[in-house]
């Protein structure tokens, strides 16, 4: 029987100081043009936590409004705050920067995250009121260091500084004197990714009433990689996140595939459960500081605030078929192969053509979840509306196959597509943001199925010019009933008894 989706969580972290100090667009600008007008202006274009919480796409990401409801609002969205919006959502939460910085220390097991004493004390008091932080997590918060000690680590020991509201409040020390893979900068990125992942796991447990002890395996699929000079991407984020989140019976591993990694990981998880290797598997990912403010220059030129000011994360629980929850159909997995070709049309064709195995039309899929980037982020940067571009390609393929008429193309993008809402965190937007809504839509009978599409740019690693992609279909549960034998258990017992009787009789006859 197919595996099912038992629950999802989605989290965001407001990180304005990390935009300035850790996003690669800003750090690169500081290196090549330290006196640029952009660097002088950026502080004037940062949003407040309240503005980030009330931002419509963010409220969609954590589950408080649906993609259909978001679509009713005309862009721009940044000037249409959602009144009454809170940091907590149906699927997760939006965490402020100060709390997250302390969560970074909670996730640090090598005493690398050093926080200023007063900051640590004040923020610990806030986290003590957080419903997901138990005594075990709170107990991991250290007392803190004197400010001069923090400055010394930064100024003389190559530690990566941590800022909050423009003030130095801590640092991440380097983990080795000469290993660049363990530098303060890399350790900062990795601990941020780990902490945002842990926040996703904690919300997954809370929002879906999950018993942590039942989780047997975690597949971590973010875009960061941890290791040292001898194994730069050796891992293991999965097990390190499980340790902090309290998944005591879980093991795990990391899957890397750029933006497509979450979809790869979900297929792997579904296969592991279907094969009976593990009963419950979590697929999760933390976010990326490198992508903060990635399109900031274009946003400022267009008079927008810096919209890429949040770190994203998610977690999904895959389990054995319970006869209720939506199934992952592993018979209809789409894949971009080496010989497919890397044009956008070739990639989409390869991923959608898995429908041919079941004799299905493209229109037989109710919803397609593609690269669900927030178009308000990408359009000012010249990248256009990414989800819409994908839906147009799928629609054009439907026309080519004869599934729809050309004049139905516009209706196709509306009926089978969605407006994008996810943060541009690389792997975070690629297919997975819809899983939470998809599960609810199928359970409520609103739709019968959906295709999740993950795509990735493998050429970024300079190992190949190939593109990448995989897809799978989620569908309403078929009932999940175990196959029953054609004969009863009592009949089986009688057959065995008669067979034994015949065997004994034959044996006696041979002896005589």
C-alpha positions as CSV (number, residue, x, y, z in Angstrom):
1,X,0.0,0.0,0.0
2,X,1.1,3.6,-0.7
3,X,2.5,5.8,2.1
4,X,0.5,8.7,3.3
5,X,1.1,12.3,4.4
6,X,0.3,12.5,8.1
7,X,1.2,16.1,8.8
8,X,3.1,19.2,7.8
9,X,4.7,22.3,9.4
10,X,6.0,25.5,8.0
11,X,8.1,28.1,9.8
12,X,9.7,31.5,9.1
13,X,12.3,33.5,11.0
14,X,12.4,37.3,10.7
15,X,16.1,38.1,10.3
16,X,16.7,41.7,9.3
17,X,20.3,42.0,10.8
18,X,21.2,38.7,9.0
19,X,20.0,40.3,5.8
20,X,22.6,43.0,6.2
21,X,25.4,41.0,7.6
22,X,25.0,37.5,6.2
23,X,23.1,37.6,2.9
24,X,25.5,37.0,0.0
25,X,24.2,40.0,-2.1
26,X,25.1,42.3,0.8
27,X,28.4,40.6,1.8
28,X,29.6,40.6,-1.8
29,X,28.7,44.2,-2.2
30,X,30.6,45.0,1.0
31,X,33.7,43.4,-0.5
32,X,33.6,44.9,-4.0
33,X,32.0,48.2,-3.3
34,X,32.0,49.0,0.5
35,X,30.8,52.6,0.0
36,X,27.9,51.8,-2.3
37,X,24.6,53.7,-2.0
38,X,22.8,50.3,-1.7
39,X,24.6,49.5,1.6
40,X,23.8,53.0,2.9
41,X,20.1,52.6,2.0
42,X,19.4,49.1,3.0
43,X,18.7,49.9,6.7
44,X,16.0,52.3,5.6
45,X,14.2,49.5,3.7
46,X,14.0,46.9,6.4
47,X,10.6,45.9,7.7
48,X,9.5,45.5,11.3
49,X,8.5,42.2,12.8
50,X,4.9,43.3,12.9
51,X,5.0,44.1,9.2
52,X,6.5,40.7,8.4
53,X,3.8,38.9,10.4
54,X,1.0,40.8,8.7
55,X,2.4,40.3,5.2
56,X,-0.1,38.2,3.3
57,X,2.2,35.7,1.6
58,X,3.8,35.0,5.0
59,X,0.4,34.3,6.6
60,X,-0.3,32.0,3.7
61,X,3.0,30.1,4.3
62,X,2.1,29.4,7.9
63,X,-1.4,28.4,7.0
64,X,-3.7,31.2,8.1
65,X,-5.0,32.1,4.7
66,X,-5.2,29.8,1.7
67,X,-3.6,30.3,-1.8
68,X,-7.1,31.0,-3.2
69,X,-7.7,33.7,-0.6
70,X,-4.3,35.2,-1.3
71,X,-5.2,35.4,-5.0
72,X,-8.1,37.7,-4.2
73,X,-5.7,40.4,-3.1
74,X,-4.1,42.5,-5.9
75,X,-0.4,43.1,-5.8
76,X,1.4,44.9,-4.3
77,X,0.9,43.0,-1.1
78,X,3.5,44.7,1.1
79,X,1.2,47.7,1.7
80,X,-1.9,45.6,2.5
81,X,-1.3,44.3,6.0
82,X,-3.5,41.5,7.2
83,X,-5.2,43.0,10.3
84,X,-5.4,40.7,13.3
85,X,-2.7,38.5,12.0
86,X,-0.5,36.7,14.6
87,X,2.8,35.0,14.6
88,X,1.3,31.6,15.1
89,X,-0.4,29.8,12.2
90,X,-2.2,26.5,11.5
91,X,1.0,25.0,10.2
92,X,3.7,26.8,12.1
93,X,4.9,30.2,13.2
94,X,7.0,33.3,12.4
95,X,9.7,33.7,15.0
96,X,11.4,37.1,15.8
97,X,15.1,37.4,15.4
98,X,16.1,37.6,19.1
99,X,14.3,34.4,20.0
100,X,15.9,32.6,17.0
101,X,19.4,33.7,18.0
102,X,18.9,32.0,21.4
103,X,17.5,29.0,19.6
104,X,20.8,28.9,17.7
105,X,22.6,28.5,21.0
106,X,20.2,25.8,22.1
107,X,21.1,23.9,18.9
108,X,24.9,24.4,19.4
109,X,26.6,21.4,21.0
110,X,30.2,22.5,20.6
111,X,30.0,25.7,22.6
112,X,30.5,27.9,19.5
113,X,27.6,30.2,19.9
114,X,28.4,32.9,22.5
115,X,25.8,35.4,23.6
116,X,26.1,38.6,25.6
117,X,24.9,38.1,29.1
118,X,22.0,40.6,29.3
119,X,20.7,39.7,25.8
120,X,20.7,36.0,26.7
121,X,18.9,36.6,30.0
122,X,16.2,38.9,28.5
123,X,15.5,36.6,25.5
124,X,15.5,33.4,27.7
125,X,12.6,35.0,29.6
126,X,10.7,35.4,26.3
127,X,11.3,31.8,25.3
128,X,10.2,30.5,28.6
129,X,6.7,31.6,27.6
130,X,6.9,29.8,24.2
131,X,4.6,26.8,24.2
132,X,7.1,24.6,22.3
133,X,10.1,25.2,24.5
134,X,10.2,22.8,27.4
135,X,12.5,22.7,30.4
136,X,15.0,20.5,28.5
137,X,15.4,23.1,25.7
138,X,15.4,26.1,28.1
139,X,18.0,24.4,30.1
140,X,20.4,24.4,27.2
141,X,20.6,28.2,27.3
142,X,23.9,29.4,28.8
143,X,24.2,32.3,31.1
144,X,26.1,34.4,28.6
145,X,29.4,36.3,28.2
146,X,30.5,39.8,29.0
147,X,30.3,42.2,26.0
148,X,34.1,42.7,25.9
149,X,34.6,38.9,25.6
150,X,32.2,38.8,22.6
151,X,34.2,41.7,21.0
152,X,37.4,39.8,21.5
153,X,36.1,36.7,19.9
154,X,35.0,38.8,16.8
155,X,38.0,41.1,16.6
156,X,40.9,38.7,17.3
157,X,39.6,35.1,16.9
158,X,37.7,35.3,13.6
159,X,34.3,34.6,15.1
160,X,31.2,35.5,13.0
161,X,29.3,38.4,14.8
162,X,25.6,38.1,15.6
163,X,23.7,41.3,15.6
164,X,20.2,42.3,16.8
165,X,18.7,45.7,16.1
166,X,22.1,46.7,14.8
167,X,23.9,45.9,18.1
168,X,26.4,43.1,18.6
169,X,24.8,40.5,20.9
170,X,26.9,37.5,20.3
171,X,29.1,35.5,17.9
172,X,29.7,32.1,16.4
173,X,33.3,31.0,17.0
174,X,35.2,29.1,14.4
175,X,35.5,25.4,15.1
176,X,39.0,25.0,13.7
177,X,42.0,27.3,13.4
178,X,42.7,26.7,9.6
179,X,39.8,24.6,8.3
180,X,37.7,26.9,6.1
181,X,34.8,24.4,6.3
182,X,34.7,25.0,10.0
183,X,35.2,28.8,9.9
184,X,32.9,31.1,11.9
185,X,31.1,32.1,8.8
186,X,30.3,28.5,7.7
187,X,29.4,27.5,11.2
188,X,27.0,30.4,11.5
189,X,25.3,29.4,8.2
190,X,25.0,25.7,9.3
191,X,23.7,26.5,12.8
192,X,21.1,28.8,11.3
193,X,20.0,26.0,9.0
194,X,20.0,23.5,11.9
195,X,18.0,25.8,14.2
196,X,15.4,26.7,11.6
197,X,15.0,22.9,10.9
198,X,14.6,22.2,14.6
199,X,11.9,24.9,14.8
200,X,10.1,23.1,11.9
201,X,10.3,19.8,13.7
202,X,9.0,21.2,17.0
203,X,6.0,22.7,15.1
204,X,5.4,19.5,13.2
205,X,5.0,17.6,16.5
206,X,2.8,20.3,18.1
207,X,0.5,21.0,15.1
208,X,-0.1,17.4,14.3
209,X,-0.2,15.8,17.8
210,X,2.7,13.5,17.0
211,X,4.5,11.2,19.4
212,X,8.2,12.0,18.9
213,X,9.2,8.5,20.0
214,X,7.4,7.0,16.9
215,X,9.6,8.8,14.4
216,X,12.2,6.3,13.1
217,X,14.0,8.2,10.3
218,X,14.6,11.8,9.2
219,X,15.7,12.9,5.8
220,X,17.1,16.4,5.9
221,X,17.1,18.2,2.5
222,X,18.2,21.8,2.9
223,X,20.8,23.4,0.6
224,X,23.6,23.7,3.2
225,X,26.2,20.9,3.8
226,X,28.2,20.3,6.9
227,X,31.6,18.6,7.2
228,X,35.3,19.4,7.6
229,X,38.2,19.6,5.2
230,X,38.3,15.8,4.8
231,X,34.6,15.5,4.0
232,X,33.1,18.9,3.1
233,X,29.5,17.7,2.8
234,X,29.6,14.6,4.9
235,X,26.6,15.5,7.1
236,X,24.6,14.7,9.2
237,X,22.1,17.6,9.7
238,X,19.2,15.1,10.1
239,X,20.5,13.3,13.1
240,X,21.8,16.5,14.7
241,X,18.3,18.1,14.4
242,X,16.6,15.0,15.7
243,X,18.8,15.1,18.8
244,X,17.8,18.6,19.7
245,X,14.1,18.1,18.8
246,X,14.0,15.0,21.1
247,X,13.4,12.4,18.4
248,X,15.2,9.8,20.5
249,X,14.3,6.7,18.4
250,X,15.2,8.3,15.0
251,X,18.2,8.0,12.8
252,X,18.6,9.8,9.5
253,X,20.6,11.1,6.7
254,X,20.9,14.2,4.4
255,X,19.7,14.4,0.8
256,X,21.2,17.2,-1.4
257,X,19.8,18.2,-4.8
258,X,19.6,22.0,-4.8
259,X,16.0,23.2,-5.1
260,X,14.7,19.7,-6.1
261,X,16.0,18.0,-2.9
262,X,12.7,18.1,-1.0
263,X,10.9,16.3,-3.7
264,X,13.6,13.7,-4.0
265,X,13.5,13.3,-0.2
266,X,9.7,12.9,-0.1
267,X,9.9,10.1,-2.8
268,X,12.7,8.4,-0.7
269,X,10.6,8.7,2.5
270,X,7.5,7.3,0.8
271,X,9.5,4.4,-0.6
272,X,11.1,3.6,2.7
273,X,7.7,3.5,4.4
274,X,6.0,1.5,1.6
275,X,8.8,-1.0,1.7
276,X,8.3,-1.5,5.4
277,X,11.8,-0.3,6.3
278,X,10.5,2.4,8.6
279,X,6.9,3.1,9.8
280,X,7.2,6.9,10.1
281,X,9.7,9.1,8.3
282,X,10.1,12.9,8.5
283,X,11.4,15.0,5.6
284,X,12.6,18.4,6.9
285,X,14.7,21.4,5.9
286,X,16.0,24.5,7.5
287,X,16.7,27.8,5.7
288,X,19.6,29.7,4.2
289,X,21.1,33.0,5.4
290,X,23.0,33.3,2.0
291,X,19.7,34.0,0.2
292,X,18.5,36.8,2.5
293,X,18.1,40.0,0.6
294,X,19.1,38.2,-2.6
295,X,17.1,40.6,-4.8
296,X,17.5,43.5,-2.4
297,X,19.1,45.9,-4.9
298,X,16.1,45.6,-7.2
299,X,13.6,46.0,-4.4
300,X,15.1,49.2,-3.2
301,X,15.3,50.6,-6.8
302,X,11.6,49.9,-7.1
303,X,10.8,51.6,-3.8
304,X,10.0,48.3,-2.1
305,X,11.1,47.1,1.3
306,X,13.6,44.2,1.5
307,X,11.1,41.4,1.0
308,X,13.6,38.6,1.4
309,X,14.0,39.1,5.2
310,X,12.9,35.7,6.5
311,X,14.5,32.3,6.8
312,X,12.2,29.5,5.9
313,X,11.8,25.9,7.1
314,X,9.4,23.0,6.9
315,X,8.8,19.4,8.0
316,X,6.5,16.7,6.6
317,X,5.6,13.4,8.3
318,X,5.2,10.3,6.0
319,X,3.7,7.2,7.5
320,X,2.0,3.9,6.8
321,X,-1.3,3.9,5.0
322,X,-4.1,4.6,7.6
323,X,-7.0,4.4,5.2
324,X,-7.6,8.1,5.6
325,X,-4.8,10.5,4.8
326,X,-3.7,11.3,1.2
327,X,-1.5,8.8,-0.5
328,X,1.8,9.3,-2.4
329,X,1.4,7.4,-5.6
330,X,4.9,5.9,-6.3
331,X,3.7,4.3,-9.5
332,X,3.5,7.8,-11.1
333,X,6.9,9.3,-10.3
334,X,8.2,11.8,-13.0
335,X,11.9,12.2,-13.5
336,X,14.3,14.4,-15.5
337,X,16.9,12.0,-16.9
338,X,20.4,12.6,-18.1
339,X,19.2,12.3,-21.7
340,X,16.1,14.5,-21.4
341,X,17.7,17.9,-22.2
342,X,17.8,21.0,-20.0
343,X,15.4,23.4,-21.7
344,X,12.5,24.5,-19.5
345,X,10.1,22.8,-21.9
346,X,12.1,19.5,-21.8
347,X,12.2,19.5,-18.0
348,X,8.4,20.1,-17.6
349,X,7.6,17.5,-20.3
350,X,9.7,14.9,-18.5
351,X,8.1,15.5,-15.2
352,X,4.5,15.7,-16.4
353,X,4.7,12.8,-18.8
354,X,4.6,10.3,-15.9
355,X,0.8,10.6,-16.4
356,X,1.1,8.5,-19.5
357,X,1.8,5.4,-17.4
358,X,-1.8,5.7,-16.1
359,X,-3.3,6.9,-19.3
360,X,-4.1,10.3,-17.6
361,X,-4.5,13.7,-19.2
362,X,-2.8,16.7,-17.8
363,X,-6.2,18.0,-16.9
364,X,-6.8,14.9,-14.8
365,X,-4.6,16.5,-12.1
366,X,-6.5,19.1,-10.1
367,X,-3.6,21.1,-8.8
368,X,0.1,21.4,-9.8
369,X,2.5,22.7,-7.2
370,X,5.7,23.9,-8.9
371,X,8.2,26.5,-7.9
372,X,5.9,28.5,-5.6
373,X,8.0,31.7,-5.2
374,X,6.3,34.9,-4.1
375,X,6.0,36.9,-7.4
376,X,6.2,40.2,-5.5
377,X,9.8,39.2,-4.7
378,X,10.8,37.9,-8.2
379,X,9.0,40.3,-10.6
380,X,10.9,43.5,-9.5
381,X,14.1,41.6,-10.1
382,X,13.2,40.7,-13.7
383,X,12.6,37.0,-13.0
384,X,8.8,37.4,-13.6
385,X,6.1,35.4,-12.0
386,X,7.8,32.0,-11.6
387,X,4.8,29.8,-10.8
388,X,2.7,31.4,-13.6
389,X,5.5,30.7,-16.1
390,X,5.6,27.1,-15.0
391,X,1.8,26.8,-15.3
392,X,1.9,28.3,-18.8
393,X,4.4,25.7,-19.9
394,X,2.3,22.8,-18.4
395,X,-0.8,24.4,-20.1
396,X,1.1,24.6,-23.4
397,X,2.0,21.0,-23.1
398,X,-1.6,20.1,-22.5
399,X,-2.5,22.0,-25.7
400,X,0.2,20.1,-27.6
401,X,-1.1,16.8,-26.3
402,X,-4.6,17.6,-27.2
403,X,-5.8,17.7,-23.6
404,X,-7.2,21.2,-23.9
405,X,-7.9,23.7,-26.7
406,X,-5.6,26.7,-27.2
407,X,-8.3,29.1,-26.1
408,X,-8.5,27.2,-22.7
409,X,-4.9,28.0,-21.8
410,X,-5.7,31.0,-19.6
411,X,-8.4,29.1,-17.7
412,X,-5.9,26.2,-17.2
413,X,-3.5,28.3,-15.3
414,X,-6.2,29.5,-13.0
415,X,-7.9,26.2,-12.4
416,X,-4.8,24.0,-12.1
417,X,-2.4,26.6,-10.8
418,X,-1.9,28.9,-7.8
419,X,-0.4,32.3,-6.9
420,X,3.0,31.9,-5.4
421,X,3.6,32.7,-1.7
422,X,6.8,31.0,-0.5
423,X,10.0,32.8,0.5
424,X,12.8,32.6,-2.1
425,X,15.0,30.3,0.0
426,X,16.1,28.0,-2.9
427,X,14.7,24.6,-1.9
428,X,11.9,26.0,0.3
429,X,9.5,27.1,-2.6
430,X,10.0,24.0,-4.8
431,X,6.7,22.1,-4.7
432,X,6.5,21.5,-0.9
433,X,4.8,24.7,0.3
434,X,1.4,23.4,-0.9
435,X,1.7,20.0,0.9
436,X,-0.2,21.3,4.0
437,X,-3.0,22.8,2.0
438,X,-3.0,19.8,-0.4
439,X,-3.6,17.4,2.5
440,X,-6.5,19.5,3.8
441,X,-8.0,20.0,0.3
442,X,-7.9,16.2,-0.4
443,X,-9.3,15.3,3.0
444,X,-12.1,17.8,2.6
445,X,-12.9,16.6,-0.9
446,X,-12.1,19.9,-2.5
447,X,-9.7,18.2,-4.9
448,X,-8.9,14.5,-5.6
449,X,-5.2,14.8,-6.5
450,X,-2.2,17.1,-7.0
451,X,1.2,16.8,-8.6
452,X,4.3,18.1,-6.6
453,X,7.1,19.2,-8.9
454,X,10.6,19.8,-7.7
455,X,13.3,21.3,-10.0
456,X,16.9,22.1,-9.4
457,X,19.8,24.0,-11.1
458,X,22.7,21.4,-10.9
459,X,25.0,23.7,-12.8
460,X,25.4,25.9,-9.8
461,X,27.9,23.3,-8.4
462,X,30.0,23.5,-11.6
463,X,30.0,19.7,-11.9
464,X,27.4,19.5,-14.7
465,X,25.3,21.7,-17.0
466,X,22.3,19.5,-16.5
467,X,19.1,20.6,-15.0
468,X,17.2,18.4,-12.5
469,X,13.7,17.5,-11.6
470,X,11.4,14.9,-10.1
471,X,7.6,14.8,-9.5
472,X,5.0,12.7,-7.7
473,X,1.3,12.6,-7.3
474,X,-0.7,12.9,-4.1
475,X,-4.2,11.5,-4.3
476,X,-7.2,10.7,-2.1
477,X,-6.8,7.6,0.0
478,X,-8.3,4.5,-1.7
479,X,-9.3,3.1,1.7
480,X,-6.0,1.6,2.7
481,X,-7.6,-1.8,3.6
482,X,-5.1,-4.6,3.7
483,X,-5.7,-7.4,1.2
484,X,-7.8,-10.2,2.7
485,X,-7.2,-13.8,1.9
486,X,-9.7,-15.6,-0.3
487,X,-10.1,-18.3,2.4
488,X,-10.6,-17.9,6.2
489,X,-8.1,-18.4,8.9
490,X,-10.0,-21.5,10.1
491,X,-9.9,-23.0,6.6
492,X,-6.1,-22.5,6.5
493,X,-5.7,-24.3,9.8
494,X,-7.8,-27.2,8.4
495,X,-5.7,-27.4,5.2
496,X,-2.5,-27.5,7.2
497,X,-3.9,-30.2,9.6
498,X,-5.0,-32.3,6.6
499,X,-1.7,-31.9,4.9
500,X,0.1,-33.0,8.0
501,X,-2.2,-36.0,8.4
502,X,-1.6,-37.0,4.7
503,X,2.2,-36.6,5.2
504,X,2.1,-38.9,8.3
505,X,0.0,-41.5,6.5
506,X,2.3,-41.6,3.6
507,X,5.3,-41.9,5.8
508,X,3.8,-45.0,7.6
509,X,2.9,-46.6,4.3
510,X,6.5,-46.2,3.2
511,X,7.8,-47.8,6.4
512,X,5.5,-50.8,6.0
